[in-house]
Amino acid sequence: MKTALPTRGRATAAVLADLKEFGAQDPNYKEGRLWSLVYYLDEDYADFMGDAYREFSSANGLNPTAFKSLKRFENEIIAAVAEMFHGTPEVCGVVTSGGTESCLLAVKTYRDLARARGVSKPEMVLPTTAHVAWFKASEYFGVKVRLLPLDKDLRADVKKLPRLCNRNTVMILGSAPDYPHGNIDPIEEFSAIALKRKIPLHVDACVGGFILPFMEMNGRKLPLWDYRVAGVTSISADVHKYGFAAKGASTITYRNLDYLKHQMFVYQDWPGGVFASPALLGTRPGGAYAAAWAAMQHFGKSGYRNLAKRTTQAFDKMRKGIEKMPELYVMGQPHGPLLGYGSCDPEVNIFAVGDQMDAKGWKINRLQAPDGLHAMITASHLEVMDDYLRDLKEAVATVKANPELAKTGSAATYGMMSHIPLRGMVRQKVLDMFAQMYKAGGEAIDLNEQPPAEPGIKGQINAVVDTVAQWYVTRQQQKVRRK
Ligand SMILES: *Cc1c(COP(=O)(O)O)cnc(C)c1O
């Protein structure tokens, strides 16, 4: 796949034709077959986003004083979000490039706020279901994670929270909802503890921020998680998820400027000039901000309420449909719009069910601890829900009738990865796979497929790891059966 830059440039039409062709091999999200990654409505709406983006695709929000238009988008997006989350007029914030940037910024901000008070060994408390972006932030910014475990109903075990806090705790995190199971953490209980100990509390509403407020407006009873809860000091919310903006737009808001101040970066001695930046990026994509603003103007409260209504219908339908299948169970008590489900029948390997679903043309994410399959449900899924549930029922029956399916395909890989006791080996294997993909001339590898055996000592080590893992998984399965 080595492609040099063409010696002679090509006509734009030919290049665009190539783009279309490359896209043809991607997951079929336009017909609702994909259950993560993409929020899609229809071609007209995609064109609208493209137009809004194009208008500002050269504009740069690096210097917020240069493009008045971009600062206006930012002000209006932040003001709208503050109102959606029941903030006071003091709520302020920044538009970022995505949820990960928003999460990274919160950790940097609270680390530096605590540093100003003399904390040199920062820690933060994360429920185990916190999005990976928080673990990334821990690594990037040197803030140690204290993990808050889940109780038997897969809810963050708030009773254990006080013991995890100490003088070095720079922040506590809650999610609304969490990505793996779609559960809203008990934010009011977190808040009571955070207020008592004067620790900032961030709510990660990256995925929920643009749907939960509208589910509530539609009459759905949900636990409180936004600025109505006194201890909540900041909230992240992605416009490029349930806000249906083009990719590249999220928000982070703070209860007041005393927090946001610590997010700012200024360097006054650079030969290139005095430099100030409110967020992580240098160049900030004007197109993404324009598209986010355009999406919010187009939907308004009525449009988002309508999307939330269809999404909730799809979610309820899926939840009930899965609960009706005796071999499966829905994880925890999800508030939506995401859920995880697993197998409660020792003869049904849930990853093998996932493989059967993949074979039927669906694309479904895998969960671990506990093992399961995942669904991020959007309004467009309402139309395919009957097909999905019918195929799921068939997939379960096929796996039950063919136990050997648990030893092949992704069932083998994920079974191994989620059970192998030596997690360091899993980490190393995944790092190796990424190295394969990103080395010069590397190609994408499908995690669902078993990698080909490698020659040499490394291949032998990998083969031994696989054998140990297989043995371990088989033993675990036998244990389950005996129970
Ligand atoms: C998606 C998500 C993120 C990260 O957002 P990206 O836009 O993918 O970087 C963070 N937290 C939660 C809960 C999410 O669902």
The ligand as an SDF file (V2000), in Angstrom:
LIG
                    3D

 15 15  0  0  0  0  0  0  0  0999 V2000
  -17.2430    9.6960   23.3780 C   0  0  0  0  0  0  0  0  0  0  0  0
  -16.9260    9.9470   24.8000 C   0  0  0  0  0  0  0  0  0  0  0  0
  -15.7620   10.6150   25.1950 C   0  0  0  0  0  0  0  0  0  0  0  0
  -14.6560   10.9770   24.2200 C   0  0  0  0  0  0  0  0  0  0  0  0
  -15.1060   11.7280   23.1720 O   0  0  0  0  0  0  0  0  0  0  0  0
  -14.3970   11.7410   21.7340 P   0  0  0  0  0  0  0  0  0  0  0  0
  -15.1960   12.7610   21.0140 O   0  0  0  0  0  0  0  0  0  0  0  0
  -14.5310   10.3620   21.1710 O   0  0  0  0  0  0  0  0  0  0  0  0
  -12.9880   12.1320   21.9180 O   0  0  0  0  0  0  0  0  0  0  0  0
  -15.6090   10.8800   26.5310 C   0  0  0  0  0  0  0  0  0  0  0  0
  -16.5210   10.4870   27.4340 N   0  0  0  0  0  0  0  0  0  0  0  0
  -17.6350    9.8040   27.1010 C   0  0  0  0  0  0  0  0  0  0  0  0
  -18.5990    9.3790   28.1710 C   0  0  0  0  0  0  0  0  0  0  0  0
  -17.8630    9.4970   25.7690 C   0  0  0  0  0  0  0  0  0  0  0  0
  -18.9480    8.7770   25.4250 O   0  0  0  0  0  0  0  0  0  0  0  0
  1  2  1  0
  2  3  1  0
  2 14  2  0
  3  4  1  0
  3 10  2  0
  4  5  1  0
  5  6  1  0
  6  7  2  0
  6  8  1  0
  6  9  1  0
 10 11  1  0
 11 12  2  0
 12 13  1  0
 12 14  1  0
 14 15  1  0
M  END
$$$$
